[in-house]
Amino acid sequence: MSMAEKIVKEFKGKYHYGLGRRKTATARVRLYDGKGGFIVNERKAETYFSPKSLVGDILKPLREVGIKDKFDISVRVSGSGISAQAGAVRLGIARALLKFDDGFRATLRKGGFLTRDPRAIERKKYGLKKARKKPQFAKR
């Protein structure tokens, strides 16, 4: 049994749930009372999100409200790429914090953590090579 699996088994009891989405990524976040453990898809977050800066960016909502080490975080994330998944997890954490205490709403809103990023890939149109790229023009 790996270290991450042992930590996941320790996460028990009541939790606060938040769902985050970004592009086509979906993150299901659970905040348990704990000491600051962070598991993503049964792996440590530092190994799952390869640039370490992504982990720091994900935990910003917790730092903003001043309770970074109060929760153990368990996340199931799927779809899209690593950066979009990180954005989805951040939104999920912020929404789960609201379930924990609605008094954080003003702080999280001011930091921009509760707004879903609506940008997504534009669909391909017929007659074009991609969404906007046109076939090469030949004068003769």
C-alpha positions, 0 to 999 in steps of 0.5 A, a space after each residue: 500500500 502506497 503512502 498516498 493510499 494510506 493517507 486517503 484511508 485516513 480521510 474519514 468522517 464528515 466533509 464539505 463538498 465543492 464541484 469545480 469546472 474549467 474548460 472540460 476539466 471537472 474536479 470533485 473536492 472534499 474538505 475533511 477536518 485535518 492537518 493539511 494533507 492534499 491528495 489528487 486522484 489518490 496521489 500526492 498533489 506535488 507529484 500530480 501537478 508537475 509544476 510546483 507553482 500550480 499547487 501554490 495557485 490551487 491553495 490560494 483560497 485557503 490562504 486567503 481566508 487564513 485556514 491553510 492547515 485546517 483541512 485535509 483535501 481529497 480531489 477527484 479530477 478528470 478531463 482537459 489538461 493539467 493547468 485547466 484541472 488546477 483551475 477546476 480544483 481551485 474553484 472546487 476548494 473555494 466552493 467547498 469553503 463556502 459550504 463550511 462557512 458562508 462568511 468567507 463569501 466576501 473574501 473569496 469573491 474579492 479574490 476572484 475565486 468564486 467566478 467560473 472561467 467561461 472560456 472553452 474551445 470554440 467548435 470547428 465549423 464546416 468548410 474550415 480547417 479549424 474553428 477559424 482557420 480557412 483553407 489556403 487561397 489560390 488566385 489561379 
